[in-house]
Amino acid sequence: RIQILFEVMTSLVSQGAEARIYETTFIGTPCLKKERFAKRYRHPHLDNKINKKRIANESKMMARCRVLGVRTPTIYYVDYKEHAIYMEYLKHYTLMKTFIEEKKLSNEVNCILHVCFHVGINIARLHNGDITHGDLTTSNIMVTPSPPGFKITFIDFGLAGSANTDEKRGVDLYVLEKAFLSTHVDSQWMVDEVLRGYGGTSLNSKSTLAKLEEIRLRGRKRSMVG
């Protein structure tokens, strides 16, 4: 195992339910370190096994995404003992959540449409390559200008899995749709543009979008029942 002696400074950026994100360096290069922490309610041996498996899956999925033509942060190093991934720090990128709100304020609707359409294309590429993201939200997609358009990068593949059924693909899209509607006011037109991009690229668009409608109906029934 390589000793991480090149980690010069570490400062906490954020913390979720499963991992902490640190700003640090990798051989002098600024980077982010995603470290899964131990859960005290689990037996140490089981906890180590689970975290090791999840780190391996996340790093593998990110590497596969790049082969499929979907941008993710470059992985510099995976530390299985510390359950950590050292990855590219996309410091000058903007969260899609922030991008949308900024463009709405400046009435740059075409920019939002462009990004949403290409997000749909990229999700279709993931699904075509048998990958579901598992947590598609506008906080897990990053945007940066790249004339004449924008570069789109997907982050946080901690819940990524297989996309081998319409149900799995439909749920992935449904999670994103719910995230849009709960985060951004009057955003159905954005969802529609994502789905337009998806439909033109997905190898299973007809059956997946039909399944999405079925999942929506199930969601409405649960809401009515309470």
ROBAVEX-48986 format. One record per residue (C-alpha): residue number from 1; residue in three letters; x, y, z. Coordinates in pm, whole numbers. Layout:
N
{site NUM; "ala"; {X; Y; Z}}
...
# end
This chain:
226
{site 1; "arg"; {0; 0; 0}}
{site 2; "ile"; {123; 348; -90}}
{site 3; "gln"; {171; 570; 214}}
{site 4; "ile"; {-29; 890; 171}}
{site 5; "leu"; {262; 1111; 276}}
{site 6; "phe"; {179; 1352; -4}}
{site 7; "glu"; {-140; 1466; 172}}
{site 8; "val"; {-22; 1809; 282}}
{site 9; "met"; {-339; 1969; 411}}
{site 10; "thr"; {-692; 1847; 474}}
{site 11; "ser"; {-1003; 2055; 539}}
{site 12; "leu"; {-1361; 1932; 561}}
{site 13; "val"; {-1582; 2044; 272}}
{site 14; "ser"; {-1903; 1854; 346}}
{site 15; "gln"; {-2043; 1552; 525}}
{site 16; "gly"; {-2324; 1319; 425}}
{site 17; "ala"; {-2482; 1014; 584}}
{site 18; "glu"; {-2212; 780; 452}}
{site 19; "ala"; {-1900; 985; 382}}
{site 20; "arg"; {-1702; 1303; 442}}
{site 21; "ile"; {-1552; 1514; 162}}
{site 22; "tyr"; {-1217; 1682; 229}}
{site 23; "glu"; {-1018; 1934; 29}}
{site 24; "thr"; {-658; 1814; 20}}
{site 25; "thr"; {-366; 1751; -216}}
{site 26; "phe"; {-233; 1453; -409}}
{site 27; "ile"; {137; 1477; -491}}
{site 28; "gly"; {105; 1854; -488}}
{site 29; "thr"; {-217; 1862; -692}}
{site 30; "pro"; {-533; 2003; -527}}
{site 31; "cys"; {-794; 1730; -501}}
{site 32; "leu"; {-1096; 1606; -309}}
{site 33; "lys"; {-1085; 1307; -78}}
{site 34; "lys"; {-1409; 1117; -26}}
{site 35; "glu"; {-1378; 905; 286}}
{site 36; "arg"; {-1641; 660; 405}}
{site 37; "phe"; {-1651; 657; 784}}
{site 38; "ala"; {-1718; 365; 1015}}
{site 39; "lys"; {-2067; 304; 1152}}
{site 40; "arg"; {-2047; 223; 1521}}
{site 41; "tyr"; {-2362; 11; 1519}}
{site 42; "arg"; {-2194; -238; 1281}}
{site 43; "his"; {-1937; -498; 1377}}
{site 44; "pro"; {-1593; -360; 1275}}
{site 45; "his"; {-1519; -656; 1045}}
{site 46; "leu"; {-1857; -623; 868}}
{site 47; "asp"; {-1824; -244; 850}}
{site 48; "asn"; {-1481; -273; 688}}
{site 49; "lys"; {-1612; -527; 437}}
{site 50; "ile"; {-1913; -311; 342}}
{site 51; "asn"; {-1714; 12; 305}}
{site 52; "lys"; {-1442; -159; 105}}
{site 53; "lys"; {-1701; -304; -132}}
{site 54; "arg"; {-1879; 31; -174}}
{site 55; "ile"; {-1555; 220; -242}}
{site 56; "ala"; {-1459; -42; -501}}
{site 57; "asn"; {-1802; -18; -668}}
{site 58; "glu"; {-1803; 362; -675}}
{site 59; "ser"; {-1455; 393; -824}}
{site 60; "lys"; {-1531; 121; -1080}}
{site 61; "met"; {-1854; 293; -1187}}
{site 62; "met"; {-1679; 629; -1224}}
{site 63; "ala"; {-1411; 472; -1442}}
{site 64; "arg"; {-1675; 298; -1657}}
{site 65; "cys"; {-1860; 628; -1704}}
{site 66; "arg"; {-1557; 784; -1869}}
{site 67; "val"; {-1538; 492; -2113}}
{site 68; "leu"; {-1904; 559; -2199}}
{site 69; "gly"; {-1828; 925; -2271}}
{site 70; "val"; {-1984; 1057; -1949}}
{site 71; "arg"; {-1765; 1301; -1756}}
{site 72; "thr"; {-1685; 1224; -1392}}
{site 73; "pro"; {-1401; 1355; -1173}}
{site 74; "thr"; {-1068; 1187; -1257}}
{site 75; "ile"; {-971; 934; -990}}
{site 76; "tyr"; {-612; 975; -868}}
{site 77; "tyr"; {-597; 699; -609}}
{site 78; "val"; {-822; 456; -419}}
{site 79; "asp"; {-720; 382; -59}}
{site 80; "tyr"; {-902; 62; 37}}
{site 81; "lys"; {-763; 55; 391}}
{site 82; "glu"; {-893; 404; 471}}
{site 83; "his"; {-1201; 361; 248}}
{site 84; "ala"; {-1115; 677; 56}}
{site 85; "ile"; {-1111; 798; -304}}
{site 86; "tyr"; {-876; 1080; -407}}
{site 87; "met"; {-1026; 1256; -707}}
{site 88; "glu"; {-1011; 1564; -925}}
{site 89; "tyr"; {-1124; 1887; -758}}
{site 90; "leu"; {-1370; 2059; -993}}
{site 91; "lys"; {-1326; 2393; -821}}
{site 92; "his"; {-1444; 2614; -1107}}
{site 93; "tyr"; {-1751; 2407; -1189}}
{site 94; "thr"; {-2100; 2509; -1072}}
{site 95; "leu"; {-2362; 2277; -928}}
{site 96; "met"; {-2649; 2240; -1174}}
{site 97; "lys"; {-2879; 2349; -890}}
{site 98; "thr"; {-2700; 2685; -867}}
{site 99; "phe"; {-2661; 2714; -1245}}
{site 100; "ile"; {-3037; 2683; -1300}}
{site 101; "glu"; {-3126; 2945; -1041}}
{site 102; "glu"; {-2866; 3189; -1175}}
{site 103; "lys"; {-2981; 3146; -1535}}
{site 104; "lys"; {-3346; 3184; -1432}}
{site 105; "leu"; {-3266; 3517; -1268}}
{site 106; "ser"; {-3091; 3642; -1582}}
{site 107; "asn"; {-3368; 3493; -1801}}
{site 108; "glu"; {-3122; 3274; -1996}}
{site 109; "val"; {-3377; 3004; -2070}}
{site 110; "asn"; {-3186; 2866; -2370}}
{site 111; "cys"; {-2884; 2790; -2150}}
{site 112; "ile"; {-3102; 2590; -1912}}
{site 113; "leu"; {-3265; 2403; -2202}}
{site 114; "his"; {-2924; 2323; -2353}}
{site 115; "val"; {-2789; 2181; -2027}}
{site 116; "cys"; {-3106; 1984; -1948}}
{site 117; "phe"; {-3110; 1829; -2297}}
{site 118; "his"; {-2746; 1718; -2264}}
{site 119; "val"; {-2804; 1588; -1911}}
{site 120; "gly"; {-3069; 1362; -2063}}
{site 121; "ile"; {-2824; 1245; -2330}}
{site 122; "asn"; {-2565; 1162; -2066}}
{site 123; "ile"; {-2811; 972; -1848}}
{site 124; "ala"; {-2905; 767; -2155}}
{site 125; "arg"; {-2536; 691; -2211}}
{site 126; "leu"; {-2511; 567; -1853}}
{site 127; "his"; {-2816; 346; -1893}}
{site 128; "asn"; {-2698; 217; -2231}}
{site 129; "gly"; {-2377; 114; -2056}}
{site 130; "asp"; {-2570; -67; -1778}}
{site 131; "ile"; {-2519; 200; -1508}}
{site 132; "thr"; {-2779; 372; -1292}}
{site 133; "his"; {-2653; 667; -1089}}
{site 134; "gly"; {-2887; 597; -797}}
{site 135; "asp"; {-2903; 955; -666}}
{site 136; "leu"; {-2965; 1185; -962}}
{site 137; "thr"; {-3028; 1537; -835}}
{site 138; "thr"; {-2923; 1881; -954}}
{site 139; "ser"; {-2672; 1876; -665}}
{site 140; "asn"; {-2493; 1575; -814}}
{site 141; "ile"; {-2443; 1726; -1160}}
{site 142; "met"; {-2188; 2000; -1229}}
{site 143; "val"; {-2172; 2248; -1515}}
{site 144; "thr"; {-1895; 2465; -1659}}
{site 145; "pro"; {-1889; 2681; -1974}}
{site 146; "ser"; {-1723; 2518; -2276}}
{site 147; "pro"; {-1805; 2731; -2581}}
{site 148; "pro"; {-2026; 2697; -2770}}
{site 149; "gly"; {-2198; 2502; -2492}}
{site 150; "phe"; {-2128; 2359; -2148}}
{site 151; "lys"; {-1941; 2063; -2002}}
{site 152; "ile"; {-2154; 1841; -1779}}
{site 153; "thr"; {-2000; 1626; -1507}}
{site 154; "phe"; {-2173; 1372; -1284}}
{site 155; "ile"; {-2055; 1326; -925}}
{site 156; "asp"; {-2129; 1102; -623}}
{site 157; "phe"; {-2170; 747; -750}}
{site 158; "gly"; {-2205; 600; -401}}
{site 159; "leu"; {-2544; 447; -488}}
{site 160; "ala"; {-2465; 350; -848}}
{site 161; "gly"; {-2574; 11; -973}}
{site 162; "ser"; {-2691; -190; -1272}}
{site 163; "ala"; {-2938; -56; -1530}}
{site 164; "asn"; {-3047; -391; -1669}}
{site 165; "thr"; {-3425; -344; -1627}}
{site 166; "asp"; {-3681; -81; -1723}}
{site 167; "glu"; {-3769; -52; -1353}}
{site 168; "lys"; {-3416; 44; -1253}}
{site 169; "arg"; {-3381; 293; -1537}}
{site 170; "gly"; {-3727; 436; -1469}}
{site 171; "val"; {-3656; 482; -1099}}
{site 172; "asp"; {-3330; 662; -1184}}
{site 173; "leu"; {-3524; 910; -1399}}
{site 174; "tyr"; {-3804; 940; -1142}}
{site 175; "val"; {-3554; 1033; -869}}
{site 176; "leu"; {-3422; 1314; -1090}}
{site 177; "glu"; {-3772; 1432; -1179}}
{site 178; "lys"; {-3871; 1450; -810}}
{site 179; "ala"; {-3547; 1634; -732}}
{site 180; "phe"; {-3624; 1894; -1000}}
{site 181; "leu"; {-3982; 1948; -885}}
{site 182; "ser"; {-3891; 1975; -517}}
{site 183; "thr"; {-3584; 2199; -568}}
{site 184; "his"; {-3678; 2429; -856}}
{site 185; "val"; {-4006; 2620; -887}}
{site 186; "asp"; {-4195; 2565; -1214}}
{site 187; "ser"; {-3944; 2312; -1346}}
{site 188; "gln"; {-4157; 2059; -1537}}
{site 189; "trp"; {-4035; 2211; -1866}}
{site 190; "met"; {-3678; 2134; -1757}}
{site 191; "val"; {-3770; 1772; -1681}}
{site 192; "asp"; {-3938; 1747; -2022}}
{site 193; "glu"; {-3616; 1866; -2189}}
{site 194; "val"; {-3409; 1610; -1995}}
{site 195; "leu"; {-3646; 1338; -2112}}
{site 196; "arg"; {-3631; 1467; -2471}}
{site 197; "gly"; {-3252; 1431; -2466}}
{site 198; "tyr"; {-3284; 1091; -2302}}
{site 199; "gly"; {-3543; 965; -2550}}
{site 200; "gly"; {-3325; 1045; -2850}}
{site 201; "thr"; {-3022; 854; -2715}}
{site 202; "ser"; {-3150; 569; -2499}}
{site 203; "leu"; {-3151; 224; -2657}}
{site 204; "asn"; {-3460; 141; -2450}}
{site 205; "ser"; {-3636; 476; -2450}}
{site 206; "lys"; {-3989; 356; -2529}}
{site 207; "ser"; {-4007; 88; -2259}}
{site 208; "thr"; {-3814; 294; -2002}}
{site 209; "leu"; {-4032; 604; -2042}}
{site 210; "ala"; {-4345; 387; -2024}}
{site 211; "lys"; {-4210; 242; -1699}}
{site 212; "leu"; {-4139; 596; -1572}}
{site 213; "glu"; {-4506; 683; -1623}}
{site 214; "glu"; {-4604; 369; -1431}}
{site 215; "ile"; {-4371; 468; -1145}}
{site 216; "arg"; {-4524; 818; -1141}}
{site 217; "leu"; {-4871; 666; -1102}}
{site 218; "arg"; {-4750; 450; -814}}
{site 219; "gly"; {-4604; 761; -650}}
{site 220; "arg"; {-4933; 950; -687}}
{site 221; "lys"; {-5129; 661; -535}}
{site 222; "arg"; {-4894; 651; -234}}
{site 223; "ser"; {-4938; 1028; -192}}
{site 224; "met"; {-5318; 993; -199}}
{site 225; "val"; {-5311; 714; 58}}
{site 226; "gly"; {-5073; 917; 272}}
# end
